[in-house]
Amino acid sequence: MSTIITHARAYATVSGPHVTFVTLDGHAESIPAAPDEDVRHAIVRRATDEARRTGATVELITSGDRGDHRLLVAPDGQLTPLATAGPVAGTSTPTETYGEEVSEEAPQPTAPDTPDAAVAEPPARPSFLASASDLATGASGWRRFAQRLGIAVKPSAAERQRAEWTSVVSRQWAGCRTIAIANGKGGVGKTMTTAMLSAVYAREGGGNVLAWDNNDTRGTLGWRTEQGLYDTTLRDLLPEASHLLALGAGVSDITRFVHHQAADRYDVLRSNPELLATDQRIASAEFDLLMQVASRFYRLVLFDSGNDESAERWLRMVDNSYQLVIPTLATPESAESAALLLDALRGRDERSSLLADRAVVVVTQSEPSAAAAFRIADGFRDHVRAVQMIPFDPALKAGPLRFDALRRRTRDAWLATAAAVAKTL
C-alpha cells in the first residue's frame, strides 16, 4: 500500500560543488558549503531552515551529480528518507541517503499454489477516456466549421502553438507569484504591458490576478483601465490592511479597494495620479503590508512600476518579484534605458542579478515598420532569457486597454509573451 506525502516541497540541484536551492516560495538561490563540509550537509541545513521558518515538515527533493533523492526534513532537524522511483526491472541498486546507505530490495512475488504454474500478466486495458491535453482547442475558420459538422480535422500548426501557450499561461501555482514590469524611462509601455499580461493570465487562468500600480509619480494604470464601483486607491487600502488580514475577512472584502476589469477579468490596485509624489510615497514596511494583503487574495500580482529606481517601493518590488519583464519601444533611448536597468540589477546583489539574467524583454513596435524593433530585439537576445516582439496595433497607442480590441496577430503576440514570462514562475 503506497503512502501519499503531502508536504510542501523544496528542491536542490547538485552540479559538482555548486548547488541551486529552490525555496518553498519558489525563489532560487545558491548554497555555499564550507571548505571541509559535504555539500549534502549544506543542503539539509538549508532545508531545515525552511522547515523551521514555516513550522512544518518539508519534503526535500534533490537531483544531479549525487542522484535523485527524497527526504522529509522536520523543523527539529529529524530526517526521514523516502523511496524514490524504483530501479529498472532485473537490477538492484543501493539508495544513498543523507547520513547512511540503505539497501532497497524489491518485494519477492508470492509462489503460486500449483508447482510450476505459469503466472500470466493480464494485458493492459486501454483507456476509453481522452486526456484533456489531447482534446482539440482553439480551432478557427474552416476547421471550426468542419468540427461543428462532426468532421475530424487536425489542428493547424498555429492552433497547436496557441494551445501550447495557453497551457502555460493557465497554470495554477501553489502560493502567490509576482512579476515586476520595469524600465527607468517613462512612456516605454510599462502600463500597456502590465494590462495585457494581466488580461492574458486572468482570462486563461480564471481570474485572481492583480495589476498593482506601484508608482509614486502619476501612475496611469487607473486612467487606461475600468473604474470599479468605488473610487478608491492604494491609499484607501493601507489603513484597512489589518482588517483584510484578519481571520474573519472574506474574499469579497477586497472588492472595495480594487477595480475589476469586466471583460479581461483582472483587478487593478490604483495609485492616485492627482497627488504629488511627496504625498503618496510608500515606505518599505507599508509595501510589505500591502504585499501580505495581495498574496492573501490573489494568485498572481503584476507590478506596474514607476520611474524612480531609488524609491523604497520600487526596491521592495524587485526584492519581492519572481520574474522581471522589461518593456521597451523600438527606439534607441528606451532600449538603452532597459539595458542600463539590467546592468544596475546585475551589480546590486545576487538575487537581483538572477532576475536580470532571467528577464524577458518586450519590444513593442510603436510604428508599422518593424525594422527598428528587430534590431533592438537582436541586441538583447544574448543578455536575457527571452525577447518577445509586439507588432504595431492602433488599439495599444492610447485610450482604454482592452484585450478584445487588439488584432488577432497582436493577441497571439501577447499570449506568446505571457507564456515566455510564466515559464520560470
C-alpha positions as CSV (number, residue, x, y, z in Angstrom):
1,M,0.0,0.0,0.0
2,S,1.6,3.3,-1.0
3,T,1.8,6.4,1.2
4,I,1.0,9.8,-0.2
5,I,3.2,12.5,1.1
6,T,1.5,15.9,1.2
7,H,4.3,18.2,2.5
8,A,5.5,21.5,1.0
9,R,8.5,20.8,-1.3
10,A,11.9,22.4,-1.6
11,Y,14.3,21.4,-4.4
12,A,18.1,21.2,-4.7
13,T,20.1,20.6,-7.9
14,V,23.7,19.5,-7.4
15,S,26.4,20.1,-10.1
16,G,29.8,19.4,-8.7
17,P,30.4,21.8,-5.8
18,H,27.6,24.1,-6.9
19,V,24.1,23.7,-5.5
20,T,20.9,25.6,-6.6
21,F,18.3,25.5,-3.9
22,V,14.6,26.4,-4.6
23,T,12.7,27.5,-1.5
24,L,9.1,26.8,-0.7
25,D,8.2,30.2,-2.1
26,G,9.9,29.4,-5.5
27,H,13.0,31.5,-5.0
28,A,16.2,30.1,-6.5
29,E,19.4,30.6,-4.6
30,S,23.0,29.2,-4.4
31,I,24.1,27.3,-1.3
32,P,27.7,27.8,-0.3
33,A,29.4,24.9,1.6
34,A,32.3,25.2,3.9
35,P,35.6,24.0,2.5
36,D,35.6,20.8,4.6
37,E,31.8,20.3,4.5
38,D,29.9,17.7,2.5
39,V,27.6,19.6,0.2
40,R,24.8,17.3,1.3
41,H,25.0,18.6,4.8
42,A,24.7,22.2,3.5
43,I,21.5,21.2,1.6
44,V,20.0,19.6,4.6
45,R,20.9,22.6,6.8
46,R,19.2,24.9,4.3
47,A,16.1,22.7,4.1
48,T,15.9,22.6,7.9
49,D,15.9,26.4,8.0
50,E,12.9,26.3,5.6
51,A,11.1,23.8,7.9
52,R,11.8,26.0,11.0
53,R,10.6,29.1,9.1
54,T,7.3,27.6,8.3
55,G,6.9,25.4,11.4
56,A,6.1,22.4,9.2
57,T,7.9,19.4,7.8
58,V,9.4,20.0,4.3
59,E,9.8,17.4,1.6
60,L,13.3,17.9,0.1
61,I,13.8,16.6,-3.5
62,T,17.4,16.5,-4.8
63,S,18.8,15.7,-8.2
64,G,22.1,16.0,-10.1
65,D,25.5,14.5,-9.6
66,R,24.6,12.6,-6.4
67,G,21.5,11.0,-7.9
68,D,17.8,11.6,-7.2
69,H,16.6,11.5,-3.6
70,R,13.6,12.4,-1.4
71,L,13.8,13.3,2.2
72,L,11.4,14.6,4.9
73,V,13.0,17.3,7.0
74,A,11.3,18.3,10.2
75,P,11.6,21.6,12.0
76,D,13.6,19.9,14.8
77,G,16.1,18.6,12.2
78,Q,14.8,15.0,12.2
79,L,15.3,13.3,8.7
80,T,13.1,10.6,7.2
81,P,14.3,9.1,3.9
82,L,11.6,8.4,1.3
83,A,11.6,5.9,-1.5
84,T,12.5,7.3,-5.0
85,A,11.4,5.8,-8.3
86,G,12.4,2.1,-8.3
87,P,15.2,0.7,-10.4
88,V,14.7,-0.9,-13.8
89,A,13.4,-4.5,-13.5
90,G,16.1,-7.1,-13.1
91,T,18.6,-4.7,-11.5
92,S,19.2,-3.6,-7.9
93,T,21.0,-0.5,-6.7
94,P,21.7,0.9,-3.3
95,T,19.9,4.1,-2.5
96,E,22.2,6.7,-0.9
97,T,20.6,8.8,1.8
98,Y,21.9,11.7,3.7
99,G,23.9,10.3,6.5
100,E,23.8,6.5,5.7
101,E,23.3,4.0,3.0
102,V,20.4,1.6,2.9
103,S,19.7,-1.3,0.6
104,E,16.4,-1.4,-1.2
105,E,15.1,-4.9,-2.0
106,A,12.3,-5.4,-4.4
107,P,9.4,-7.4,-2.8
108,Q,9.5,-11.1,-3.9
109,P,6.4,-12.5,-5.7
110,T,4.3,-15.0,-3.8
111,A,4.8,-18.6,-5.1
112,P,1.8,-19.9,-7.0
113,D,-0.3,-22.6,-5.3
114,T,0.4,-25.1,-8.1
115,P,4.1,-26.1,-8.7
116,D,5.5,-24.9,-12.0
117,A,2.3,-22.9,-12.7
118,A,2.9,-20.1,-15.2
119,V,1.8,-16.7,-14.0
120,A,0.5,-14.8,-17.0
121,E,0.3,-11.0,-16.8
122,P,-3.1,-9.7,-18.0
123,P,-2.9,-7.4,-21.0
124,A,-3.1,-3.7,-20.1
125,R,-6.6,-2.4,-20.7
126,P,-6.8,0.6,-23.0
127,S,-8.4,3.8,-21.6
128,F,-11.6,4.9,-23.2
129,L,-11.1,8.5,-21.9
130,A,-9.2,11.1,-23.8
131,S,-6.6,13.1,-22.0
132,A,-7.7,16.7,-21.5
133,S,-4.4,17.8,-23.1
134,D,-5.3,15.8,-26.2
135,L,-8.6,17.5,-26.9
136,A,-8.8,19.9,-29.8
137,T,-8.6,23.5,-28.7
138,G,-8.7,26.8,-30.4
139,A,-10.0,25.7,-33.8
140,S,-10.9,28.6,-36.1
141,G,-12.0,29.3,-39.6
142,W,-13.0,26.3,-41.8
143,R,-11.6,23.9,-39.2
144,R,-14.2,25.1,-36.6
145,F,-16.9,24.8,-39.2
146,A,-15.8,21.3,-40.0
147,Q,-15.8,20.3,-36.4
148,R,-19.4,21.6,-36.0
149,L,-20.3,19.2,-38.8
150,G,-18.7,16.3,-37.0
151,I,-15.7,16.1,-39.3
152,A,-12.5,15.3,-37.6
153,V,-9.8,17.8,-38.6
154,K,-6.3,18.0,-37.2
155,P,-5.4,21.4,-35.7
156,S,-3.1,23.6,-37.8
157,A,0.4,24.4,-36.6
158,A,-0.7,27.8,-35.5
159,E,-3.5,26.3,-33.4
160,R,-1.2,23.8,-31.8
161,Q,1.2,26.6,-30.9
162,R,-1.6,28.7,-29.5
163,A,-2.8,25.7,-27.4
164,E,0.7,25.2,-26.0
165,W,1.0,28.9,-25.0
166,T,-2.5,28.7,-23.4
167,S,-1.5,25.6,-21.4
168,V,1.5,27.5,-19.9
169,V,-0.3,30.7,-19.0
170,S,-3.3,28.9,-17.4
171,R,-1.2,27.2,-14.8
172,Q,-2.2,27.4,-11.2
173,W,0.8,27.7,-8.8
174,A,0.8,26.9,-5.1
175,G,1.2,30.3,-3.5
176,C,1.2,33.8,-4.9
177,R,3.6,34.7,-7.8
178,T,4.8,38.2,-8.6
179,I,6.0,39.8,-11.8
180,A,7.8,43.2,-11.9
181,I,7.3,45.3,-15.1
182,A,10.1,47.9,-15.0
183,N,12.1,50.3,-17.1
184,G,13.5,53.6,-15.7
185,K,12.3,55.6,-18.6
186,G,8.7,56.8,-18.9
187,G,6.5,56.2,-21.9
188,V,8.0,52.9,-22.9
189,G,5.0,50.6,-22.4
190,K,5.1,49.6,-18.8
191,T,1.4,50.2,-18.2
192,M,0.4,48.6,-21.5
193,T,2.5,45.5,-20.8
194,T,1.0,45.2,-17.3
195,A,-2.5,45.4,-18.5
196,M,-2.1,43.0,-21.4
197,L,-0.2,40.4,-19.4
198,S,-2.8,40.6,-16.6
199,A,-5.6,40.1,-19.1
200,V,-3.9,37.0,-20.6
201,Y,-3.3,35.4,-17.2
202,A,-6.8,36.2,-15.9
203,R,-8.7,35.2,-19.0
204,E,-6.9,31.9,-19.4
205,G,-6.3,31.1,-15.8
206,G,-9.6,32.0,-14.3
207,G,-9.0,35.3,-12.6
208,N,-7.4,36.1,-9.2
209,V,-4.9,38.4,-10.9
210,L,-4.0,41.8,-9.6
211,A,-2.4,44.7,-11.6
212,W,-0.7,46.9,-8.9
213,D,0.2,50.5,-9.9
214,N,3.4,50.7,-7.8
215,N,4.1,54.3,-8.8
216,D,4.8,57.4,-6.9
217,T,4.7,59.7,-9.9
218,R,1.4,60.0,-11.8
219,G,0.7,56.3,-12.5
220,T,-1.6,56.0,-15.4
221,L,-2.8,52.4,-15.0
222,G,-6.1,53.7,-13.5
223,W,-6.6,56.0,-16.4
224,R,-6.3,53.3,-19.0
225,T,-8.5,50.7,-17.2
226,E,-12.1,50.5,-16.0
227,Q,-13.1,52.0,-12.7
228,G,-15.0,49.7,-10.3
229,L,-17.9,50.6,-8.0
230,Y,-15.8,52.5,-5.6
231,D,-13.4,55.4,-6.2
232,T,-10.6,54.0,-4.1
233,T,-6.8,53.8,-4.4
234,L,-3.9,52.2,-2.7
235,R,-4.0,54.9,-0.1
236,D,-7.5,53.8,0.9
237,L,-6.4,50.2,1.3
238,L,-3.4,50.8,3.6
239,P,-5.3,51.8,6.8
240,E,-7.7,48.8,6.2
241,A,-4.9,46.2,5.7
242,S,-5.1,44.8,9.2
243,H,-8.8,44.1,8.8
244,L,-8.3,42.4,5.4
245,L,-5.7,40.2,7.0
246,A,-7.9,39.2,10.0
247,L,-9.2,35.7,10.2
248,G,-12.8,36.8,9.6
249,A,-12.1,38.7,6.4
250,G,-13.9,37.3,3.3
251,V,-12.7,37.1,-0.3
252,S,-15.1,39.8,-1.4
253,D,-13.8,42.3,1.1
254,I,-11.0,43.3,-1.2
255,T,-13.6,44.4,-3.8
256,R,-14.0,47.9,-2.2
257,F,-10.3,48.7,-2.8
258,V,-9.7,47.4,-6.3
259,H,-11.2,47.9,-9.8
260,H,-12.4,44.9,-11.6
261,Q,-12.0,44.6,-15.4
262,A,-15.2,43.0,-16.6
263,A,-14.1,41.5,-19.9
264,D,-10.4,40.9,-19.0
265,R,-11.2,39.6,-15.5
266,Y,-8.3,41.0,-13.6
267,D,-8.3,43.6,-10.8
268,V,-6.4,46.9,-10.6
269,L,-5.0,48.5,-7.5
270,R,-4.7,52.1,-8.4
271,S,-2.3,54.8,-7.3
272,N,-3.6,58.4,-7.2
273,P,-2.2,60.4,-10.3
274,E,-3.7,63.6,-8.9
275,L,-1.3,63.7,-6.0
276,L,2.3,64.8,-6.0
277,A,4.9,62.1,-5.4
278,T,5.7,63.5,-2.0
279,D,2.1,62.9,-0.9
280,Q,2.0,59.2,-1.8
281,R,5.3,57.7,-1.2
282,I,5.2,54.2,0.2
283,A,7.8,53.1,2.8
284,S,9.2,49.5,2.8
285,A,7.0,48.5,5.8
286,E,3.9,49.8,4.1
287,F,4.7,47.9,0.9
288,D,5.3,44.7,2.8
289,L,1.9,45.1,4.5
290,L,0.2,45.6,1.1
291,M,2.0,42.6,-0.3
292,Q,0.6,40.5,2.5
293,V,-2.9,41.6,1.5
294,A,-2.2,41.0,-2.2
295,S,-0.8,37.5,-1.6
296,R,-3.9,36.6,0.5
297,F,-6.4,37.5,-2.1
298,Y,-4.6,36.9,-5.4
299,R,-2.6,34.0,-7.0
300,L,-0.7,36.4,-9.3
301,V,0.4,40.0,-8.9
302,L,1.9,42.2,-11.7
303,F,3.6,45.5,-10.6
304,D,3.4,48.4,-13.0
305,S,6.5,50.2,-11.7
306,G,7.3,53.9,-11.6
307,N,10.4,55.5,-13.0
308,D,12.2,56.3,-9.7
309,E,14.5,53.3,-9.2
310,S,15.6,54.7,-5.8
311,A,12.1,54.7,-4.3
312,E,11.6,52.3,-1.4
313,R,8.5,50.8,-3.0
314,W,10.5,50.2,-6.2
315,L,13.3,48.4,-4.4
316,R,10.9,46.3,-2.4
317,M,9.1,45.4,-5.6
318,V,12.3,44.0,-7.0
319,D,13.0,42.1,-3.8
320,N,9.5,40.5,-3.8
321,S,9.3,39.6,-7.5
322,Y,9.8,36.1,-9.0
323,Q,10.1,37.4,-12.6
324,L,11.3,40.6,-14.3
325,V,9.7,42.0,-17.5
326,I,11.4,44.9,-19.2
327,P,9.3,46.7,-21.8
328,T,10.8,49.0,-24.4
329,L,9.7,50.7,-27.6
330,A,11.7,50.3,-30.8
331,T,13.7,53.5,-30.1
332,P,17.4,53.8,-29.0
333,E,16.6,55.8,-25.9
334,S,14.1,53.4,-24.4
335,A,16.2,50.4,-25.3
336,E,19.3,52.0,-23.7
337,S,17.3,52.6,-20.5
338,A,16.3,49.0,-20.5
339,A,19.9,47.9,-20.9
340,L,21.1,50.2,-18.1
341,L,18.5,48.7,-15.7
342,L,19.8,45.2,-16.4
343,D,23.4,46.4,-15.7
344,A,22.3,48.0,-12.5
345,L,20.5,44.9,-11.2
346,R,23.4,42.7,-12.0
347,G,25.6,44.9,-9.8
348,R,23.1,45.2,-7.0
349,D,23.1,41.8,-5.3
350,E,22.9,38.1,-6.2
351,R,19.1,37.9,-6.3
352,S,18.7,41.0,-8.5
353,S,21.4,39.6,-10.8
354,L,19.4,36.4,-11.2
355,L,16.3,38.4,-12.0
356,A,18.2,40.2,-14.7
357,D,19.6,37.0,-16.2
358,R,16.1,35.5,-16.3
359,A,14.4,38.7,-17.5
360,V,12.0,38.9,-20.5
361,V,12.4,41.9,-22.7
362,V,9.3,43.0,-24.6
363,V,9.9,45.2,-27.7
364,T,6.8,46.9,-28.9
365,Q,6.5,48.4,-32.4
366,S,5.2,52.0,-31.9
367,E,5.1,52.4,-35.7
368,P,4.1,50.0,-38.5
369,S,7.7,49.5,-39.7
370,A,9.3,46.5,-37.9
371,A,13.0,47.1,-38.9
372,A,14.0,49.0,-35.8
373,A,12.2,46.6,-33.5
374,F,14.1,43.6,-35.0
375,R,17.4,45.4,-34.5
376,I,16.7,46.2,-30.8
377,A,15.4,42.7,-30.2
378,D,18.6,41.2,-31.6
379,G,20.7,43.4,-29.3
380,F,19.1,41.9,-26.2
381,R,18.9,38.2,-27.1
382,D,22.3,37.3,-25.7
383,H,21.8,39.2,-22.4
384,V,18.4,37.9,-21.1
385,R,16.4,34.7,-21.0
386,A,13.9,35.7,-23.7
387,V,13.0,38.6,-26.1
388,Q,9.4,39.0,-27.3
389,M,8.1,41.4,-30.0
390,I,4.7,43.0,-30.1
391,P,3.5,44.2,-33.5
392,F,2.1,47.7,-34.1
393,D,-1.5,47.9,-33.2
394,P,-3.5,51.2,-33.0
395,A,-5.5,49.9,-30.0
396,L,-2.4,50.0,-27.9
397,K,-1.3,53.6,-28.6
398,A,-3.8,55.5,-26.4
399,G,-7.2,55.1,-24.6
400,P,-8.6,52.1,-22.7
401,L,-6.6,48.9,-22.8
402,R,-8.8,46.0,-23.8
403,F,-7.5,42.7,-25.0
404,D,-10.5,42.1,-27.3
405,A,-9.8,45.4,-29.1
406,L,-6.5,44.0,-30.4
407,R,-5.9,42.5,-33.8
408,R,-5.5,38.7,-33.8
409,R,-1.8,38.9,-34.5
410,T,-1.3,41.2,-31.6
411,R,-3.3,39.0,-29.3
412,D,-1.2,36.0,-30.3
413,A,2.0,38.0,-29.6
414,W,0.8,38.9,-26.1
415,L,-0.2,35.2,-25.5
416,A,3.3,34.1,-26.5
417,T,4.9,36.8,-24.3
418,A,2.8,35.7,-21.3
419,A,3.9,32.1,-21.8
420,A,7.6,33.1,-22.0
421,V,7.2,35.1,-18.8
422,A,5.3,32.3,-17.0
423,K,7.9,29.5,-17.7
424,T,10.0,30.3,-14.7
425,L,7.2,31.2,-12.2
